[in-house]
Amino acid sequence: MVALLSLAALVAAGIVGLYGLSSALRTAREPAAVLSYESGLLPQQHAVSRYHARWYAVTVLFLAFDMEMIFMYPWVVVVADMGAAAVVEMFGFLAVLLVGVTYVWREGALRWT
């Protein structure tokens, strides 16, 4: 317990020390330098307004397939040991993902026109 508290105190001291060092070494801030990309130009539009709402559905679709791959690898490694139950569970998982893909498809998020 003492080692854990010592480590937490060391980490906290490191964070405070680095924060203090960065504020001591930084150059003077100009108001124009903290604008977007430090270019000094005033932004013409809000940053969020550039993204269409359909990109959120595509992002959800990407995350669904990404999660599929994350869960498929350990399943492939242990499927021989677990037997038919593992195969049934994986097809259930894929069915849930198929429902998500079908929803995105029906909402028209895969049409680019």
N, C-alpha and C positions, 0 to 999 in steps of 0.2 A: 504494500500500500504506500509506503514511504517512497519507493522508487517511482511509482506512478505519479504521485504528487510532485516529486522532484522533476520528472520529465515534463509535466504540465507547466510548472513554474518556469522551466528552461525555455519551453516553447513560447510562453507568454512574454518572457523577457526578450526573446529573439524578435518577436513580432513588434513589440514596443520599440526596441532598439532600431530595427530596420525602418519603421515608420518615422522615427525621429531623425534618422540619418537621411532619409529621402527628403524630408521637409527642410533639413538644414542645407542640403546640397542643391536643391532645385533653384532654377533661375527665376527671376521676377516674372510673374505672369501678367501678360497683356490681355485685355478683354478680347481682342480679336484672335488671339492665339488659341483660345479654348473653344472656338467655334468648330463646326464639323471639319474633321480631317486637318485641323490647324491651318487651313488655307487662308483664313482671314476673310473669306467671302460669306456674305449672309446667305443662309439656305433659302432656296426658292419654294420648297414645299416641305411638309412634315415627312420624316423618314418612314413612318408606317404607311403613308398614303401611296407609296410606290408598289405595294404588294396587293395583288388581287386576292379576294377571299377564296378562290379555288385552290390556291397554293396550300392552304391549310389542310384541305382534304387530301391533296397529294402527299403532304407531309405525314398525315396519319397513315396513309397507305404505305409509304416508305417505312415508317416505324413498324407497321404490322409485319412486313416482310423481313425487316431487320430482326425483330423479336423471334420470328420463325426460325431464322438461321441460328440465332443464339441458343434456342432450345433444341434445335435439331442435332447439333453436334454432340452434346452429352447423351442424347437419346440413342444416337447411332452407336456410341461406345458401349452402352449397357443393354441394348435391346436383346442380345443373345442370352444374357443372364436373366432378364426379367420375363421373357416369353411373350405369349400372345397378349397379355394384359397391356404391355408397353405399346404394342402395335395399335390396339384399340384406343388407348389414350391419345396417341399421336394423331390418329385419324380424327378423333374428337377435337383436338386442338386445331388441326387443319380445317375442320368444318367451321369452327368459329372464325378463323381468318378468312375463309371463303365468304362468310356472311358479310364481313367488313368490306371485302373487295367488291362484292355484289352491290352493297350500299353505295360505295364510292362511284361505281360504274353507272348505277341508276341515277345518281345525282348529277351526272354529267361532268364529273371532275376530270375524266380522262379525255374529254374532247378539248382540243386546243384552238378551236375557232370561236 
